Amino acid sequence: MSRQRFVVHVPVLARDLGAAKRFARAITRALGHLPDVDAGETTVSEEDAQFVRHRVFCDARLDGGRRCRRLADHDGPCTPGC
């Protein structure tokens, strides 16, 4: 049986976009041990503008099929570590 991708929306309260991204990073890292969680695709949006998504992680493809785990819009080269 093939599996489909779904997005789980969990509303949270945060002071601003930066705080919401930090919260999303913490949740993603806490669930990172689960093989079905696609951490690199983590995004944050305002409740009333869910179509405007802000990436949390870079997730650029690297050599060997790995992905960059640095923060979105990071300075310097991409790396596979967090």
Backbone as CSV, one residue per row, in Angstrom:
resi,resn,N_x,N_y,N_z,CA_x,CA_y,CA_z,C_x,C_y,C_z
1,MET,0.843,-1.175,0.000,0.000,0.000,0.000,0.890,1.240,0.000
2,SER,0.637,2.148,-0.923,1.425,3.382,-0.955,0.896,4.367,0.085
3,ARG,1.784,5.231,0.493,1.410,6.215,1.512,1.361,7.593,0.879
4,GLN,0.519,8.456,1.405,0.377,9.820,0.929,1.019,10.787,1.911
5,ARG,1.329,11.976,1.420,1.859,13.033,2.288,0.707,13.895,2.776
6,PHE,0.764,14.266,4.038,-0.220,15.162,4.640,0.515,16.240,5.417
7,VAL,-0.137,17.358,5.628,0.398,18.435,6.458,-0.496,18.544,7.677
8,VAL,0.108,18.503,8.859,-0.639,18.619,10.113,-0.477,20.050,10.617
9,HIS,-1.581,20.754,10.735,-1.553,22.140,11.197,-1.881,22.168,12.692
10,VAL,-0.962,22.701,13.471,-1.151,22.791,14.916,-1.015,24.269,15.313
11,PRO,-2.116,24.971,15.526,-2.032,26.385,15.907,-1.367,26.565,17.277
12,VAL,-0.515,27.577,17.367,0.143,27.916,18.627,0.107,29.433,18.803
13,LEU,0.289,29.887,20.008,0.397,31.322,20.283,1.870,31.681,20.376
14,ALA,2.258,32.768,19.715,3.645,33.231,19.759,3.652,34.755,19.706
15,ARG,4.709,35.341,20.239,4.852,36.794,20.302,4.992,37.403,18.912
16,ASP,5.747,36.724,18.009,5.991,37.235,16.662,6.462,36.088,15.784
17,LEU,6.779,36.380,14.526,7.204,35.349,13.583,8.463,34.632,14.055
18,GLY,9.420,35.370,14.586,10.654,34.748,15.081,10.384,33.752,16.187
19,ALA,9.519,34.111,17.108,9.165,33.201,18.203,8.428,31.981,17.670
20,ALA,7.570,32.178,16.678,6.849,31.050,16.080,7.820,30.099,15.385
21,LYS,8.839,30.641,14.707,9.841,29.800,14.062,10.655,29.028,15.091
22,ARG,11.016,29.666,16.196,11.757,28.965,17.258,10.917,27.821,17.827
23,PHE,9.650,28.070,18.024,8.748,27.035,18.528,8.664,25.881,17.529
24,ALA,8.533,26.207,16.245,8.475,25.179,15.200,9.767,24.359,15.161
25,ARG,10.931,25.017,15.335,12.205,24.284,15.377,12.224,23.312,16.540
26,ALA,11.760,23.758,17.702,11.753,22.893,18.885,10.846,21.682,18.665
27,ILE,9.670,21.909,18.107,8.757,20.794,17.834,9.368,19.832,16.823
28,THR,9.932,20.395,15.756,10.520,19.565,14.706,11.676,18.734,15.249
29,ARG,12.533,19.334,16.042,13.667,18.586,16.603,13.200,17.528,17.593
30,ALA,12.141,17.815,18.332,11.611,16.825,19.279,11.031,15.616,18.548
31,LEU,10.502,15.839,17.352,9.904,14.747,16.574,10.853,14.187,15.523
32,GLY,12.068,14.706,15.473,13.034,14.325,14.451,13.399,12.862,14.410
33,HIS,13.197,12.152,15.496,13.524,10.729,15.522,12.487,9.881,14.794
34,LEU,11.346,10.465,14.463,10.295,9.732,13.759,10.585,9.755,12.256
35,PRO,10.679,8.605,11.615,11.073,8.553,10.205,10.062,9.183,9.249
36,ASP,8.823,9.340,9.649,7.801,9.875,8.754,7.653,11.392,8.828
37,VAL,8.422,12.044,9.684,8.376,13.503,9.800,9.400,14.099,8.831
38,ASP,8.953,14.976,7.934,9.828,15.648,6.977,10.216,17.007,7.560
39,ALA,11.221,17.017,8.402,11.615,18.223,9.138,11.976,19.375,8.220
40,GLY,12.619,19.097,7.107,13.066,20.153,6.214,11.943,20.960,5.590
41,GLU,10.766,20.419,5.563,9.623,21.113,4.968,8.826,21.916,5.991
42,THR,9.337,22.068,7.191,8.633,22.805,8.241,8.461,24.267,7.847
43,THR,7.240,24.763,7.950,6.943,26.164,7.665,6.050,26.729,8.769
44,VAL,5.988,28.054,8.818,5.145,28.759,9.777,4.318,29.782,8.993
45,SER,3.066,29.947,9.383,2.221,30.968,8.765,1.331,31.594,9.825
46,GLU,0.861,32.782,9.536,-0.113,33.407,10.430,-1.452,32.717,10.224
47,GLU,-2.245,32.646,11.279,-3.517,31.932,11.215,-4.421,32.459,10.104
48,ASP,-4.460,33.769,9.930,-5.343,34.362,8.933,-4.693,34.508,7.560
49,ALA,-3.472,34.016,7.402,-2.769,34.069,6.114,-1.972,32.778,5.926
50,GLN,-2.644,31.651,5.993,-1.964,30.361,5.944,-1.336,30.067,4.590
51,PHE,-1.709,30.819,3.561,-1.113,30.645,2.237,0.250,31.324,2.137
52,VAL,0.610,32.160,3.119,1.929,32.810,3.169,2.762,32.044,4.185
53,ARG,3.602,31.167,3.682,4.387,30.290,4.559,5.836,30.761,4.639
54,HIS,6.393,30.674,5.839,7.778,31.065,6.092,8.557,29.799,6.441
55,ARG,9.569,29.491,5.627,10.393,28.298,5.872,11.146,28.431,7.184
56,VAL,11.314,27.316,7.864,12.069,27.282,9.114,13.495,26.799,8.849
57,PHE,13.646,25.785,8.018,14.957,25.224,7.686,15.264,25.460,6.209
58,CYS,16.546,25.499,5.852,16.985,25.710,4.471,16.531,24.546,3.582
59,ASP,16.886,23.331,3.915,16.496,22.098,3.227,17.026,21.981,1.800
60,ALA,18.084,22.729,1.438,18.663,22.620,0.094,19.298,21.243,-0.081
61,ARG,19.223,20.714,-1.296,19.847,19.411,-1.582,21.372,19.545,-1.566
62,LEU,22.010,18.565,-0.940,23.465,18.515,-0.873,23.944,17.260,-1.585
63,ASP,25.255,17.139,-1.776,25.819,15.939,-2.378,25.434,14.707,-1.562
64,GLY,25.238,13.617,-2.235,24.916,12.380,-1.545,23.451,12.270,-1.145
65,GLY,22.606,13.169,-1.651,21.183,13.090,-1.364,20.758,13.671,-0.031
66,ARG,21.721,14.157,0.749,21.357,14.763,2.037,20.821,16.163,1.812
67,ARG,20.323,16.780,2.897,19.752,18.128,2.811,20.338,19.011,3.897
68,CYS,20.401,20.301,3.605,20.895,21.278,4.573,19.889,21.405,5.704
69,ARG,20.375,21.365,6.930,19.514,21.483,8.103,19.715,22.799,8.843
70,ARG,20.414,23.739,8.199,20.573,25.051,8.823,19.269,25.814,8.721
71,LEU,19.199,26.947,9.398,17.997,27.763,9.363,17.781,28.353,7.970
72,ALA,16.549,28.611,7.621,16.238,29.254,6.349,16.949,30.608,6.291
73,ASP,17.396,30.996,5.117,18.078,32.280,4.902,19.367,32.405,5.703
74,HIS,20.061,31.274,5.915,21.311,31.312,6.684,22.435,31.947,5.882
75,ASP,23.445,32.417,6.597,24.669,32.936,5.975,25.636,31.777,5.810
76,GLY,26.495,31.857,4.825,27.513,30.839,4.633,26.991,29.616,3.899
77,PRO,27.872,28.616,3.773,27.518,27.432,2.992,26.512,26.533,3.725
78,CYS,25.801,25.766,2.925,24.873,24.781,3.486,25.650,23.633,4.115
79,THR,25.090,23.036,5.158,25.701,21.897,5.827,24.618,20.896,6.207
80,PRO,24.976,19.609,6.330,23.976,18.616,6.697,23.626,18.630,8.177
81,GLY,24.385,19.326,9.009,24.105,19.347,10.452,23.102,20.421,10.833
82,CYS,22.571,20.365,12.074,21.635,21.373,12.556,22.368,22.550,13.120
